[in-house]
Every structure is written in structure tokens, then in C-alpha cells.
Amino acid sequence: MRLLSHGVSDIGCVRSENQDRILFDDALGLYVVCDGVGGRRRGDLAAEIAIQTIREFIESSTDPMEVTWPYGYNQQMSFAGNRILTAVKMANRQVWRRAEDSLQCLGMGATVAAVLVDGTLAVVANIGDSRVYLFRGPAFEQLSVDDTASMYLPNASGRTEVERSVLTRAAGSEQNAEVHLKEMEVAAGDLLLLCSDGLYGSVPQEQIAAIVGASGPTAAQTGALIAAARSGGAPDNVSAVLLRFQ
């Protein structure tokens, strides 16, 4: 099955710096979106460390006879599942160590949404609130799990009716962060979308699904997603990686 992918990361309409990082590599079958957390506490560095660590482990783990598994090997999962799970756990540990070693980096972190494809198997891994969606027309389904909690804030009348999602976990937030993992079979015609909260926070899910489901090249679709977010005000950085199976 052929893979076609494209990704875009945009600073948005308000922020002065883009702390999102993306990766899309059809040769490796690896796709990642990381959203830096911590602002001046070097969220950009956390996202870069996470992306680099994940890529390096996936590149070095193609031969199962030569892989060292620092967190053990789960016999209930596929080889691909163990690879991406280990890669994301290593990314978490690397960000955590860097944050512990430097006062300038203390409190930094990064969300991670990652997909590793092996033939017709796609493995989704995530920490934080960057998301992975499956479009299997006409259904549009979130595959990742948001590490968020709802916080209620007082509105203008003083009543606590304003709900806000608060991030509860990110890579680097703790030494051994839980990684959500999902393995699934994909088929020709399926599309996977990885994105930061800057996209789904600015664009309604129905509109995202309509853009992803439209015909045309993946580059045009990702461009349309970013444009829709900017039209919605894009108060945060916006990143989208789209993967099509043909």
C-alpha cells in the first residue's frame, strides 16, 4: 500500500514564536506532531528533543535482533507497537532529564502525537492533547486520548459556567509518563490526521472533517487546514500532518 503525506506548522495569528515541531517521513513510516509546553521555559526545545529522540530510535530499531528495549518488550503488542511506545517513552525521559538539569528549562514539556506505519498496521501513540484522527469516509474519529481535565471558570455574572481544558500530562512532566497506545489495521482510502490543539481549538471538527475528506493532494488539504485555523483567529501555533493510504 502506498503512503502519501504532507505536513505544515504555522506560527498562528497571535504568538511570537512557533513552539510546535512536526515530522513526516514516508520511508520510515513515521509521523509526529509535538507542541512545546512551558513558553519561556523552552517549550520549543522540549518539542525538538522529543522529535529527535523518536526519530533516532525508530531509525535504529528496524532489525528486531539488534534492538535494546530499555522499558522491556510487551509480547501482547506488535513489533511496531513496541518500537513507537519505546520511542515516545525515551522522548519523555530525555525531555524530563533536560528539564531537571537546567533552571532555564525547568517546567518545559511537549505533547506528542505519533503514528508508526508497518504495512497495513498503524500504531498511534500520544501524550498530552495533540491529536490523531482517522478519516474513513464519511466517519471521522479521534484515535488519541486527551490528557486534559476540565476547569470551570467564572463568567461575567460570576457563575462558574465557562469550561476550559487544562493539560494534565506532557512529555517531560514526569519521569515515567503514561503513553496512550492504539494499534489498528488501515486500508486504502483511509486518512490519518495528526494535529496540535491550535488546529482543533480554532476549527470545528465538522469543518476539519470536510477539509480532510475533500479530494485533492495532501499538500492542498494541509494548507486548507492551516488557512481555516488562521481564519478562526489562530491564537496558538497550528500544526497538521496528513497521511493518506492508497
KOLMAR-923187 format. One record per atom (N, C-alpha, C, O, CB): x, y, z. Coordinates in pm, whole numbers, plus 50000, padded with zeros to 5 digits. Glycine has a CB too. Example, Ala and Ser with C-alpha at 12.3 -4.5 7.8 and 13.67 -1.06 7.14 Angstrom:
<pts>
513194943150780/512304955050780/513204967050780/514244966850846/511314955350905/512854977550708/513674989450714/512905000350787/513415011450804/514084994050572/
</pts>
This chain:
<pts>
500854988150000/500005000050000/500895012550000/501885013250073/499045000050124/500535022049920/501325034249905/500945044550010/499765046050044/501155039949765/501945051850061/501725062450159/502025075950096/503065077650031/502575060350285/501135085550117/501365099350074/501125108250194/500085107150259/500445103349953/502055117050224/501885125550342/502375139750315/503135142350222/502645119750460/501895148650398/502365162450394/502075168750529/501105165050596/501685170450278/502905178250569/502705185050697/503045199750689/503885203950609/503535178450805/502365207550772/502605221950781/502545226050928/501695221351003/501555230050697/503465234650968/503415240751101/503455255751086/504315261151016/504585235651191/502525262651151/502355277051133/502365283951269/501875278351367/501045280151057/502905295851274/503025303151399/501665307851452/501525310751571/503935315051380/500665308651364/499365313651405/499295328751398/500175335251341/499045309051546/498225334351456/497965348651442/498385356951563/498345369251556/496515350851416/498775350551672/499005357951797/500405355751852/501045365251895/497975353851900/500875343551853/502155340251917/503335346351841/503275348351720/502325325051926/504405349251915/505605354951854/506615344251816/507625347251751/506245364851950/506365331851855/507295320851828/506495308151804/505465305851867/508305318951947/506985299851713/506345287051688/507075276351769/508235273251741/506355283551536/506395270651868/506995260151951/506475246251913/506765236551983/506715262852098/505715245251805/505335232251751/506475226851665/507235234451605/504025233351668/506575213651660/507515207051569/506795195151505/506005188451570/508795202351645/507075192651377/506425181651306/507455173051234/508575177451207/505385187051207/507055160751204/507875151451129/506965142751044/505985137251095/508775142851223/507275141450916/506555131850831/507565125650736/508175132450654/505375138850752/507725112450750/508745105150676/508145092250625/507995082550700/509995102250766/507785091950497/507155080150439/508095068250434/507645056850443/506655083250299/509405070650421/510365059650417/510405052250551/510495040050554/511765064950381/510335059750660/510325053650793/508925049350834/508755041050924/510885063250895/507915055050768/506535052650812/506255059650943/505435054951022/506265037750825/506935070850968/506865077751096/506315091751078/506735099250990/508245078251163/505355095251165/504685108151158/504465113151301/503935106051386/503315107151080/504895125651327/504865130751464/504485145551465/504915153251379/506225128751534/503675149451563/503425163451594/503715165451743/503185158351828/501945167551559/504555175151773/504875178751911/504565193551933/504915201951851/506355175651944/503935196452044/503575210152081/504315213552210/504035207852315/502015211852098/505255222952200/506055226752316/505215233152425/504335241352398/507155236052275/505505229452550/504785234452666/505785241452757/506875236252782/504035222952742/505415253052806/506275259852902/506665273852863/507295281052940/507495251952923/506285277952740/506545291852700/508005295352711/508845289452643/505725301452784/508325304852797/509715309052816/510565298152878/511795299252882/509765321552901/509935287752927/510655276452983/511095266652876/511295254752904/509805269453086/511255271352753/511835263852642/510965252452593/511455241252574/513155258552682/509705255052573/508845245152511/509325241252373/509155229752331/507445250352502/509935250752301/510465247652168/511555237052175/511615228152091/511005260352102/512425238152276/513505228452293/512935214752329/513415204552278/514485233152401/511935214452415/511305201852453/510735194752331/510895182652316/510205204152556/510075202252243/509495196352122/510595191152029/510435180551969/508625206552048/511685198552018/512795194151933/513445181451987/513765172351911/513855205251921/513635180852120/514225168952180/513315156852158/513795145952126/514475171052331/512025158752175/511075147752159/511095142552016/511185130451994/509665152252196/511025151551919/511035147551778/512325140051743/512295129551680/510875159751687/513455145651785/514755139751752/514915125951816/515405116751752/515885148951796/514495124551942/514635111852013/513785101051947/514235089751930/514245113552160/512555104551912/511665094851847/512235090451713/512285078551682/510245100951827/512675100151633/513235096751502/514455087551516/514565077551446/513625109551426/515365091051606/516595083351620/516325069051662/516985059851613/517515090051719/515365066951754/515095053251795/514435045251683/514775033651661/514225053051920/513495051351611/512825044251502/513845040851392/513785030051334/511675052751444/514755049951364/515785047251263/516695035651304/517155028051219/516625059751239/516955034351434/517925024451482/517285011151523/517995002151569/518675030051599/515975009851507/515294997951559/514614989751451/513624982951477/514275002051663/515124990251329/514464983151219/514724968051226/513904960251179/514944988651085/515844963951283/516174949751296/515834945051437/516494949351532/517684947251263/514834936351454/514424932151589/515514924851665/515464924351788/513224923251579/516514919151595/517594911951662/518644921251720/519494917051798/518244902351565/518584934051682/519614943351727/519064954451817/519774964051847/520294949551608/517814953251861/517194963751941/517354961152089/517144949852136/515714965051906/517724971352163/517714970852308/516444977652357/516144988852316/518994977652368/515714970952444/514424976052492/514574981052634/514444973152727/513324965152483/514834994052655/515094999252791/513894998052885/514064998653007/515505013652782/512694996552830/511494995452914/510854981652901/509704979752940/510485006452877/511604972152846/511074958752827/510304957652696/510024967552629/510194955052943/509954945252662/509224942352538/507884936252574/507824926252646/510024932952445/506824942252525/505464937552552/505064927152447/504864930552331/504454949252554/504954914752489/504634903952396/503204904852342/502884898652241/504824890752464/502364912752409/500984914152364/500834924252251/499754925752193/500104918252481/501924931352219/501894941552115/502754937151997/503584928152008/502374955152169/502544943751885/503354941351766/504754947051784/505024954751876/502674947351643/505634943251694/506974949051692/506894964051672/507604971651739/507834942551581/506044968451578/505874982851554/505344989851678/505785000951710/504924985251436/504414983551749/503874989451870/504944991251976/504995001652042/502764980851925/505794981351993/506884982352089/507884993152048/508445000052133/507594968952103/508104994551919/509055004751872/508575018851904/509315026851961/509285003351722/507315021851867/506855035651888/506605038352035/506815049552081/505575038251807/506155028452111/505975030352254/507305033352322/507395042452404/505335017952317/508325025652287/509655028052344/510185041752303/510765048852385/510635017052301/510005045352177/510485058252127/509855069952203/510555079452239/510205059551978/508565069252227/507885080252296/508275080352444/508435091152502/506355078952282/508445068652504/508905068252643/510305074052656/510605081152752/508875053952697/511165070952559/512515076552560/512475091652543/513245098952607/513375070252450/511585096452456/511445110952437/511015117552567/511555127952605/510415113952326/510055111552635/509615116952764/510785117752862/510975127952928/508495108252822/511555107052871/512685106752965/513745117052929/514315123453017/513305092852969/514015118752800/515035128352758/514615142652790/515425150652836/515305126852608/513355145952765/512865159352797/512895161552948/513295172252994/511435161452743/512475151553024/512475152653170/513885154953223/514095163453310/511865139853234/514855147453171/516245149053216/516785162953185/517435169153268/517135138553151/516495167853064/516985181153027/516345191853116/517015201353156/516685184152878/515065190353146/514375200053233/514945199853374/515025210153440/512875197153238/515345187853421/515925186553555/517325192353563/517765196553671/515945172053597/518035192653452/519435196853451/519635211853439/520735216853464/520145190153339/518575219153401/518745233453375/517605241553433/516435238453411/518855236053224/517945251953507/516915260753561/516145267653449/514945270153462/517525271153656/516825270653339/516165277253227/515115268153163/514165272953101/517185281453123/515295255153177/514375245553115/513385239553213/512515231753174/515165234453050/513495243053339/512615237253441/511155240253407/510785251753386/512975242853581/510335229753402/508925231453371/508585229853224/507415230553187/508485244553415/509605227653140/509295226052997/508755212052971/508975202853048/510565228652911/508035210752861/507495197852820/507005198852678/507125209352615/506365193352915/506445188052629/505905187952492/504845177152482/505015166052533/507035185452388/503765180352417/502805170052382/503375161952267/504195166952189/501405176152345/502955149452256/503415140852147/502225133452088/501475126852160/504485130852197/502045134551958/501105126151883/501935119651774/502515126651690/499875134451824/501985106251773/502865099251681/502155087451618/501305081051680/504135094651752/502515084651494/501995073051422/503165065951357/504005072251292/500925077151316/503225052751374/504205044551304/503435034451219/502585027151270/505185037351404/503755034051090/503055025250996/503985013850954/505135016150916/502565033150873/503465001750961/504204989850918/503254981450833/502454973850887/504764981651040/503354982750702/502434975750614/501024981150629/500784993050608/502454960650642/500094972450667/498714976850687/498424979750834/497274982350871/497744966350635/499464979450918/499304982351060/499734996651090/500825000751051/500104972351145/498885003951157/499235017451204/499145017451356/498145012951413/498305028451141/500185022551421/500205023351566/500215038051606/501075045751562/501435015851626/499255041751689/499095055551735/499545056451880/499105048651964/497605060351720/500435066051909/500895068252046/500775083052078/501035091551993/502365063352064/500385086152201/500295100252236/500455102752385/500105094452469/498985105952189/500975114452415/501005120352549/500545134652532/501045141752445/502445119552616/499595139152614/499145153052606/497875154452525/497065145252519/500235161752547/497715166152463/496455168852393/496605171352244/495655175752179/495795180552455/497785168852187/497855168352040/497135155651997/497195145452066/499365168751988/496475156151883/495545145451848/495905138051720/496655142851635/494175151051835/495335125951710/495365118151587/493925114351554/493215108751638/496285105251601/493515117551432/492175114251384/492275104351269/493245104351194/491415126951340/491255095951257/491085087251140/489885092051061/488795093651114/490905072351183/490115094350930/489005097150839/488835084750753/489695081450671/489265109950751/487725078050773/487355066450692/485945069450642/484945065050697/487415052650774/485925077350531/484715083850485/483445075450493/483415063850450/484905088050346/482395081650550/482345095650596/482675097350744/482555108350797/480985101350568/483085086450813/483335087250957/484635094650986/485625093250913/483375073151019/484635102551093/485815109951137/485945107451286/485095111851365/485705125451103/487015100451327/487125095351463/488455099451527/489495098551462/486985080151465/488415103751652/489635106551725/490205093451779/489505086051847/489375116651840/491475090651748/492125078451794/492955080651920/493105071452001/493005072951684/493495092451937/494325095552052/493455098452174/492235099852163/495245107452022/494095099352290/493405102252415/493945115452471/495155116852489/493595090552519/493075124952498/493495137952552/493875136552699/493085131652780/492385148452534/495065140952734/495455141952875/495085155852925/495945164452941/496995139152895/493805157852948/493305170852993/492255168853102/491695158053118/492715178852875/492015179453175/490945179753273/490155192453251/490685202553205/491495179053419/488885192053284/488035203853268/488125212653391/488065207853504/486565199653243/488285225653367/488315235253476/487215245453450/487095250653339/489715242153488/486425248253551/485315257553534/485705271153589/486175272353703/484035252153605/485525281353508/485905295053543/484655303753552/483685301353480/486895300753440/484675313653637/483505322553647/483345331053522/484315336253468/483625331553770/482105332353477/481835341153364/481555355253414/481775358253532/480645335953280/481065363653326/480875377753363/479905379453479/480005389153554/480385385553243/478965370353494/477975371553601/478445365353732/477755365853833/476685365053560/479655359553728/480185353553849/479875338753862/480335332353956/479675360653967/479105333253770/478775319153775/479875310853707/480475315153608/477395316553710/480095299053760/481145290553704/480585282153590/480315270253607/481765281453813/480425288453475/479855281653360/480815280953242/480495274853140/478595288653319/481965287153255/482925287253146/483895275553166/484625275053265/483695300853139/483885266253072/484725254253085/485985255753001/485945260452887/483945241653042/487095251853059/488375252652991/489125239453009/489105233653118/489215264553044/489775234652904/490555222352913/491965225652959/492625234452903/490585214952778/492425218653061/493745220953118/494605208453096/494185197353129/493655224353270/495785210353041/496685199153013/497155192953144/497615199953234/497895203852929/497035179753155/497435172753278/498725164853262/499325160853362/496325163453321/499165162653141/500375154753120/501015158552988/500325161352890/500075139653123/502345158752986/503105160952863/504425153652875/504825149852985/503325176152835/505085151552764/506415145552769/507335154852848/507485166552815/506985143052626/507955149352953/508825157253039/508175161753167/508855167153255/509305169152965/506875159753182/506185164153303/506465155053421/506325159053536/504695164853279/506865142653393/507225133153498/508195123153440/508305121853318/505965125853556/508905115953527/509965107253480/509445095753396/510065091853297/510735101753598/508305090353434/507735079053361/506275082053327/505365077053393/507845065853444/506065090053226/504715094053189/504005082853115/504625075553037/504735106653103/502705081453139/501915071553068/501785075352921/501575086952887/500515070153133/501915065452834/501755067552690/500515059952645/500385047952670/503025062752611/499605066852579/498415060352524/498795053852392/499495059852310/497255070552504/498335041452371/498725034152251/497515027152189/496685021652261/499835023952283/497425027552057/496345020851986/496895015051857/497525022051779/495175030551957/496645002051834/497044995451711/495804992951625/494754989151677/497804982151741/495944994951496/494784993151409/495234989451268/496324993151225/493915005851407/494384982251197/494614979251057/494044990550972/492944995450998/493974965551017/494794994650872/494345005150781/494124999250644/494644988650610/495355016850775/493345006450564/493015001850429/493165013350332/493205025050372/491574995950423/493245010150204/493315020450101/492115029750113/490975025250127/493385014049960/492375042750106/491325052750121/491285059050258/490715069750274/490005046650092/491895052550358/491955058350492/492895070450494/493845071050417/492415047850596/492605079850583/493485091250607/493675092950758/492735091450835/492905104250544/494885095950797/495175099150936/495635113650944/496455118150864/496265089550994/495085120951040/495465134851063/496065136051202/495425132451301/494245144351047/497275141151210/497915144551336/497905159751347/498215166551250/499365138751346/497555165051463/497485179651475/497685184151619/497445176651713/496145184851423/498135196451633/498225202651765/496885208951800/496005210051715/499365213351768/496735212951926/495455218651969/495175232151904/494065237251910/495425220152120/496205237951842/495985250351771/495055248851652/494435258551609/497285255951725/494955236551598/494035234151488/492615231651538/491695239051504/494505222251404/492445221251620/491075217851660/490495227851760/489285227851785/491035203951720/491365236251818/490865246851905/490335258751829/489625267151885/491955251251998/490685259651700/490255270951618/489255267151510/488515275651459/491465277251554/489215254351474/488365249851364/487415238951415/487875229251475/489235244551245/486115240351393/485165230051436/485495216551372/485995215951260/483725234151401/485225205951446/485555192551397/484875189351266/485455182651180/485175182151501/483655194051249/482945191451124/483665197751004/483705191950896/481505196851132/484235209551026/484955216250919/486285209050890/486675207650774/485215230950955/486955204550995/488185196950976/487905184550893/488635181450799/488815193151111/486845177350929/486475165050856/486165168050710/486545160250622/485275158350922/485495179250683/485145182850546/486395185750464/486475181950347/484205194850546/487365192450524/488605195650453/489415182950426/489905180850315/489455205750533/489535174550528/490305162150513/489645152850413/490335145850338/490455155150649/488325152650411/487615143650322/487475148450180/487025140950093/486285141150376/487865160850154/487765166250018/488825159949929/489895156049976/487905181650018/488535159049802/489515153649708/490625163849683/490435175949700/488835149749574/491775158749643/492885167549614/494145162649682/494095153549764/492575181749659/495295168449648/496575164249706/496645167549855/496005176949902/497725170949633/497435159749928/497565161750072/498135175650104/497775181550207/498465150950133/498995180850021/499575194150046/498475204850044/498495214150124/500665197449942/497535203549952/496435213149945/495535211950067/495025221950118/495615211149816/495325199650114/494465197650230/495085203150357/494415209850436/494155182750247/496365200550378/497015205950497/497055221250492/496885227950593/498435200350512/497295226550373/497255241150358/495895246850391/495795257450454/497645245150217/494845239950349/493485244450378/493185243850527/492465252450579/492465235950301/493725233850597/493535232950741/494175244850813/493565250850902/494125219650794/495385248150774/496075259550836/495335272550806/495185281050893/497535260450787/494885273950682/494145286050644/492865287350724/492495298350764/493825285850494/492175276150749/490945276450827/491235280650971/490455288151031/490255262850825/492335275851026/492695279751162/493015294551170/492605301251265/493895271551211/493735299651073/494075313951073/492815322351053/492715333251110/495095317050962/491885317550976/490615324650959/489835325051091/489065334251116/489765317950849/490055314851174/489405314251304/490145321651413/489755321151530/489245300051345/491205328751376/491955336751474/493255330551518/494155337851561/491115339151593/493395317551510/494635310151543/495405316451658/496505321551637/495525309351422/494855316151781/495575322051893/496805314051936/497625318952014/494655323352010/496945301951885/498085293451920/498785289151792/498255291151682/497635280952004/499975283151806/500635277051691/499735265951636/498995259551710/502035271451730/499825263851505/498935254151438/499795244451356/500595248651272/497885261551346/499605231451381/500355221451305/499425210251260/498515206251333/501515215651389/499665205351140/498865194351086/499735185650996/500455190650910/497635199751006/499665172751017/500315162850931/499225153350883/498515147350963/501475155151006/499115151950753/498075143650694/498735132050620/499665133850542/497165151950598/498225120050646/498765107850588/497635100550516/496605097350575/499415098850696/497855097850387/496855091150305/497365077350263/498515075850222/496495099650180/496485067250274/496825053750233/496165050950098/494955052450081/496375043350341/496985046850001/496475044249867/496845030149821/496495026149710/497015054649767/
</pts>
